[in-house]
């Protein structure tokens, strides 16, 4: 049944190992489509279930590649070099319908991740806590809640109107908090955008209280969620809701006067931004990333960021996009991520190709974003040319471009400073999947590129339609207008 594709989860029960290879790709021992409590009968099996949750969100149709790709190519920084519908061309030119591969596959992948998390939480509540003890059980359940929150947030960015439109009153998503392990009636109406965001915040708040401050193994501080991960992601969520005071409250938990975190994982910017995108990918700037290891697990093959932007070269960089911004000076270190091939500029931030298994780590959230979230929130909440905000802007911009230092005199108004933050984000996170959400959260027109016209916020194309598979099997689901 097709409905099984949407909701049923295959939970991999794998051997636990402390080595990096096994953390990324544990050996599967069984695959089950029901909540088999035997998989919660030993600590080793429970450990493997946790790793399986990360495998779900790391899928090529989700954060393993295509989610950031979709949010990049629907915006203005890339030009399609192929008209292949399989590689997001319909998203690029805003012709994706209910049955488009990206529309149905991403919906299914994200809800599969949510279902994995729901089944795991139920298994821990029913049996697992008694096996590993209360403290470790809380840790594991908190990890599941962060991943569930990321999944719901990600779905909102593509399938629902932004929060500003009606203050969250527009149709959001079906909120599924109970695991589906057998075929049945999955009819469930859409909750409002505000209700879905409330669930995301609830999961992140509860996770913050129960996650560890850090892990012993450095790799786990990047590829698994810890307390600062939940806090950092809340700054992104609140920014999307335009709740700027809450962005500041959360960010200041992990941003000191020296622009570093002083508790938990000691996050800080790297002096050289290129170090973030090189092996071993374990910098303190990398708050949470999707890991891939050559010879162990590929980064989604055709779904990989390198495949889209550099390897197969499906999308070149738009000369009128971020790379054409005068603020992106020739002295900027981030220009080393641009490679010219056959006369066209391409993004080489993720350079590892098929021969090495597309093994670039995919960043989910970096400390640079937390600093820029905080700075932008300070400007928008105070409506002033805030000196501390300028210092945060300089921290991120200056580590790549020492030739430019912003001062109060550079900005004629608070809006000019807010615009500078948006431009900086466009340069700093080029190719990382933040461009479309940044435009939508502010109600900005998606700029045109090449032959594709601009898309205003009033257009039905501003967001995706709902997955046709969901509409077919969930009789209470409604489409976007």
C-alpha positions in Angstrom: 0.0 0.0 0.0 1.3 3.5 -0.8 0.2 4.7 2.6 2.9 2.4 4.0 5.5 4.4 2.1 4.4 7.6 3.9 4.1 6.4 7.5 5.5 3.0 8.2 9.0 2.9 9.5 11.7 0.3 9.1 13.7 0.6 12.3 17.2 -0.7 12.0 18.5 -2.5 15.1 22.2 -2.2 14.9 25.3 -3.1 16.9 26.7 -0.2 19.0 30.3 0.8 18.5 32.4 3.7 19.7 34.4 3.9 16.4 33.5 6.7 14.0 32.7 4.3 11.1 30.1 2.4 13.1 28.6 5.6 14.5 27.8 6.7 11.0 26.7 3.4 9.5 25.9 0.8 12.1 25.5 -2.8 10.9 21.8 -3.7 10.5 20.8 -6.9 12.3 17.0 -6.8 11.8 14.4 -4.6 10.1 10.9 -4.4 11.5 7.8 -2.5 10.5 6.2 -2.7 13.9 7.1 -1.4 17.3 9.0 -4.6 18.3 9.8 -4.1 22.0 12.5 -6.8 21.7 14.5 -4.0 20.1 14.4 -2.2 23.4 15.5 -5.2 25.4 19.3 -4.4 25.7 21.3 -1.2 25.9 23.1 -2.2 22.7 19.9 -2.5 20.8 18.6 0.8 22.2 21.9 2.5 21.2 21.4 1.2 17.7 17.9 2.5 17.6 19.2 6.0 18.4 21.6 5.9 15.6 18.8 4.8 13.3 17.0 8.0 14.0 20.0 10.0 12.7 20.1 7.7 9.6 16.6 8.8 8.9 17.2 12.5 8.9 20.5 11.9 7.0 18.6 10.3 4.1 19.4 11.8 0.6 15.8 13.0 0.3 16.1 15.0 3.5 19.1 16.6 5.1 21.5 14.3 3.3 21.2 16.6 0.4 17.9 17.5 -1.2 16.4 19.6 1.5 19.1 22.3 1.4 19.2 21.9 -2.4 15.5 22.7 -2.8 15.8 25.8 -0.6 18.7 27.0 -2.7 17.6 26.4 -6.2 14.1 27.9 -5.7 15.8 31.2 -4.7 18.1 33.4 -6.7 21.7 32.2 -6.3 21.8 29.4 -8.8 21.1 28.9 -12.6 19.9 25.5 -13.9 22.2 23.8 -16.4 19.8 21.0 -16.9 16.0 20.7 -17.4 15.8 17.3 -15.7 12.7 17.1 -13.5 14.5 14.5 -11.4 17.1 17.1 -10.2 14.7 19.8 -8.9 14.1 21.7 -12.2 10.4 22.0 -11.4 11.3 23.5 -8.0 13.8 25.8 -9.7 11.3 27.3 -12.1 8.2 27.0 -9.8 6.2 24.5 -11.8 6.2 21.6 -9.2 2.8 20.1 -8.8 1.3 17.8 -6.2 2.8 14.8 -7.9 6.3 16.2 -8.4 9.1 13.9 -7.2 10.5 16.5 -4.8 7.1 17.3 -3.4 6.1 13.7 -2.6 9.5 12.4 -1.7 10.5 15.1 0.8 7.1 14.9 2.5 7.5 11.2 2.8 11.1 11.3 4.0 10.4 14.0 6.7 7.3 12.2 8.0 9.2 8.9 8.0 11.8 10.6 10.3 9.0 11.9 12.5 7.5 8.4 12.7 10.8 6.9 13.6 11.1 9.4 16.4 7.5 8.7 17.6 8.0 5.0 17.7 11.3 5.3 19.5 9.9 7.6 22.2 7.0 5.1 22.7 9.4 2.2 22.9 11.6 3.9 25.5 8.5 4.9 27.5 7.2 1.3 27.4 10.3 -0.6 28.0 13.6 1.1 27.1 13.8 3.4 30.2 13.8 0.3 32.4 16.8 -1.1 30.6 19.1 2.0 30.4 17.9 3.9 33.4 16.1 7.3 33.7 19.0 9.6 33.0 20.2 7.9 29.8 16.6 7.4 28.6 15.9 11.2 29.0 19.1 11.8 26.9 17.9 9.5 24.1 14.3 10.7 24.1 15.6 14.3 23.9 17.7 13.5 20.9 14.5 12.1 19.2 12.6 15.3 20.1 15.3 17.5 18.5 15.2 15.5 15.3 11.4 15.5 15.2 11.4 19.3 15.7 13.9 19.7 12.9 11.6 17.6 10.6 8.5 19.6 11.4 10.3 22.9 11.0 11.8 21.8 7.7 8.3 20.8 6.4 6.9 24.2 7.4 9.5 26.0 5.2 8.3 24.4 2.0 4.6 23.4 2.5 3.1 26.2 4.7 2.7 29.9 4.6 5.3 31.9 6.6 4.4 32.7 10.2 4.0 36.5 9.5 1.0 35.7 7.2 -1.9 35.8 9.6 0.3 35.4 12.7 0.5 31.6 12.2 -3.2 31.2 11.5 -2.8 29.7 8.1 -3.0 25.9 7.5 0.2 24.1 8.7 0.8 20.4 8.9 -0.8 17.3 10.4 0.9 17.0 13.8 1.6 13.3 14.3 3.0 12.5 17.8 2.0 8.8 17.8 3.9 6.2 15.9 2.3 4.3 13.0 3.5 0.8 13.0 0.8 -1.0 11.0 -1.5 0.0 8.1 -4.6 1.7 9.3 -6.6 4.9 9.2 -4.2 7.9 9.0 -6.8 10.6 8.4 -5.6 13.7 10.2 -6.4 17.4 9.5 -3.8 20.1 9.3 -3.0 22.1 12.4 -2.3 25.8 12.1 1.2 27.1 11.4 1.2 28.5 14.9 0.4 25.1 16.4 3.1 23.3 14.5 5.7 26.0 15.5 4.4 25.6 19.1 5.1 21.8 18.9 8.6 22.5 17.5 9.4 24.8 20.4 7.9 22.4 22.9 10.2 19.6 21.7 13.3 21.8 21.7 12.6 23.2 25.2 12.0 19.7 26.6 15.1 18.4 24.8 17.3 21.3 26.1 16.5 20.2 29.7 17.5 16.5 29.1 20.3 16.6 26.5 23.9 16.2 27.7 26.1 19.3 27.8 28.6 17.5 25.6 29.8 14.0 24.6 33.2 12.5 25.4 33.9 11.7 21.7 34.5 14.9 19.7 32.6 13.4 16.7 29.4 13.1 18.7 29.5 16.8 19.5 29.0 17.4 15.8 26.9 14.5 14.6 24.6 14.1 17.6 22.4 16.6 19.3 23.4 18.1 22.7 22.0 21.0 24.8 23.5 23.7 22.7 22.1 22.2 19.5 18.6 22.6 20.9 19.3 26.2 21.9 20.9 27.1 18.6 18.0 25.7 16.6 15.6 27.6 18.7 17.2 30.8 17.5 16.5 29.8 13.9 12.9 28.9 14.8 12.1 32.1 16.7 13.7 34.1 13.9 11.3 32.5 11.4 8.4 33.5 13.7 9.8 37.1 14.0 9.9 36.6 17.8 13.1 38.6 18.1 13.2 39.0 21.8 13.1 35.2 22.1 15.9 34.9 19.6 18.0 37.1 21.9 17.1 35.2 25.0 18.1 31.9 23.5 21.2 33.1 21.7 22.6 34.8 24.8 22.6 31.4 26.5 25.5 30.4 24.2 26.9 33.7 23.0 29.2 35.5 25.5 30.7 38.9 25.2 33.6 37.3 23.3 31.2 35.7 20.9 31.9 32.2 22.1 29.9 29.6 24.1 31.2 29.2 27.6 29.2 26.2 28.7 28.4 22.9 27.1 30.2 22.5 23.8 32.5 25.5 23.6 31.3 26.8 20.2 33.3 29.5 18.4 33.9 30.7 14.9 36.9 29.2 13.1 39.5 31.7 12.2 39.4 30.3 8.7 35.9 29.5 7.3 37.3 26.9 4.9 38.3 24.7 7.9 34.6 24.1 8.6 34.2 22.4 5.2 37.2 20.1 5.4 37.9 16.7 7.0 37.5 15.9 9.8 34.6 18.4 9.9 34.7 18.5 13.8 35.2 22.2 14.5 33.6 24.0 17.4 31.7 26.1 14.8 29.9 23.0 13.6 26.9 22.7 16.0 25.1 19.9 14.1 26.1 18.3 10.8 25.0 15.3 8.7 28.1 13.0 8.5 29.3 10.9 5.6 32.4 8.8 5.3 34.0 7.6 2.0 33.8 3.9 1.6 31.2 3.6 4.4 28.2 5.6 3.4 27.8 7.9 0.4 26.1 11.3 0.7 23.0 10.4 -1.2 24.6 9.9 -4.6 22.7 12.1 -7.0 21.1 13.8 -4.0 24.5 15.0 -2.7 25.3 18.7 -2.5 28.5 18.1 -4.5 26.5 16.4 -7.2 24.2 19.3 -7.7 26.6 22.2 -7.3 30.0 21.0 -8.3 30.4 17.4 -9.4 27.7 16.9 -12.1 27.3 20.7 -12.2 23.6 20.7 -12.4 23.4 24.3 -11.2 25.9 27.1 -11.7 26.1 30.3 -9.6 24.0 33.2 -10.7 26.3 36.2 -11.4 23.5 38.5 -10.2 23.1 36.5 -6.9 25.3 36.5 -3.8 28.5 36.3 -5.8 27.6 39.6 -7.5 27.0 41.5 -4.3 29.5 44.3 -3.8 29.7 43.3 -0.2 31.3 40.1 -1.3 34.7 41.6 -2.1 37.5 39.9 -4.0 39.5 39.8 -0.8 36.9 37.6 0.9 38.1 34.2 1.8 34.7 32.7 1.0 35.4 33.4 -2.7 37.7 30.4 -2.6 34.4 28.4 -2.6 33.8 29.6 -6.2 35.4 27.6 -9.1 35.2 28.5 -12.8 34.5 25.6 -15.1 33.8 26.0 -18.9 33.4 29.7 -18.2 30.7 29.4 -15.6 31.1 29.9 -11.8 30.2 26.9 -9.6 30.0 26.4 -5.8 32.9 24.2 -4.6 32.1 24.5 -0.9 31.2 20.8 -1.1 33.9 19.4 -3.4 34.0 15.7 -2.7 32.7 13.8 -5.7 31.5 10.3 -6.6 34.9 8.7 -6.4 35.1 9.5 -2.7 31.5 8.7 -2.0 30.2 12.3 -1.9 31.5 12.3 1.7 31.2 16.1 2.5 29.5 16.6 5.8 26.2 18.6 5.4 25.9 21.4 7.9 22.5 21.7 9.6 23.4 24.6 11.8 26.6 26.5 12.5 27.7 28.9 15.2 28.1 31.6 12.6 24.3 31.5 12.1 23.6 31.9 15.8 25.8 35.0 15.9 24.0 36.5 12.8 20.6 35.4 14.2 21.4 37.3 17.4 22.6 40.4 15.6 19.6 40.6 13.3 17.2 40.1 16.2 18.9 42.9 18.1 18.4 45.3 15.2 14.8 44.3 14.4 13.7 44.3 18.1 15.2 47.7 18.9 14.7 49.3 15.5 18.1 51.0 16.0 21.6 50.9 14.6 22.7 48.7 17.4 26.5 48.7 18.1 26.5 45.2 19.5 24.7 44.0 16.3 27.4 45.6 14.2 30.0 43.8 16.3 28.3 40.5 15.6 28.2 41.3 11.9 31.9 42.1 11.9 32.7 38.9 13.7 31.3 36.8 10.9 32.2 39.1 8.0 35.6 40.0 9.3 37.0 36.5 9.7 36.7 36.1 5.9 37.2 39.7 4.8 39.7 41.6 6.9 39.5 44.5 4.4 36.0 45.5 5.6 35.0 46.7 9.0 31.5 48.1 9.5 30.8 51.0 11.8 27.7 52.9 12.9 28.4 55.4 10.2 27.9 52.8 7.5 24.2 52.5 8.2 21.7 55.3 7.7 18.9 53.4 9.5 18.0 50.3 11.3 16.6 48.9 8.1 19.9 49.4 6.3 21.6 47.4 9.1 19.0 44.7 8.9 19.5 44.5 5.1 23.2 44.1 5.7 22.5 41.0 7.9 20.4 39.5 5.2 23.2 40.1 2.6 25.8 38.6 4.9 23.7 35.5 5.5 23.3 35.1 1.7 27.1 35.1 1.3 28.0 33.1 4.5 25.5 30.3 4.0 25.6 30.1 0.2 24.6 26.5 -0.7 23.6 25.5 2.8 19.8 25.8 2.4 19.0 29.0 4.2 18.3 31.4 1.3 14.6 30.6 0.6 13.6 30.4 4.3 15.3 33.8 4.8 13.2 35.4 2.1 10.0 33.8 3.1 10.3 34.6 6.8 10.4 38.3 5.9 7.7 38.2 3.3 10.2 39.2 0.6 9.7 38.5 -3.1 11.8 35.6 -4.4 13.9 37.3 -7.0 13.9 36.2 -10.6 16.9 34.5 -12.2 17.7 33.8 -15.9 14.4 33.0 -17.6 12.5 32.4 -14.3 10.4 35.5 -13.2 10.2 36.8 -9.6 7.7 35.2 -7.3 5.9 37.7 -4.9 4.7 36.6 -1.5 1.1 36.7 -2.7 1.7 34.0 -5.4 0.5 30.4 -4.9 4.0 29.4 -6.0 5.6 31.0 -2.9 5.3 27.6 -1.2 5.0 24.1 -2.5 1.6 22.3 -3.0 0.9 19.4 -0.6 2.1 15.9 -1.6 -0.3 14.2 -3.8 0.2 10.9 -2.0 -0.8 12.5 1.3 -3.9 14.0 -0.3 -4.8 10.6 -1.7 -4.6 8.6 1.5 -5.4 11.3 4.2 -9.0 12.3 3.5 -8.8 15.1 6.0 -5.8 16.7 4.3 -6.3 19.9 2.2 -4.1 21.3 -0.5 -2.4 24.7 -0.5 -4.4 27.2 -2.6 
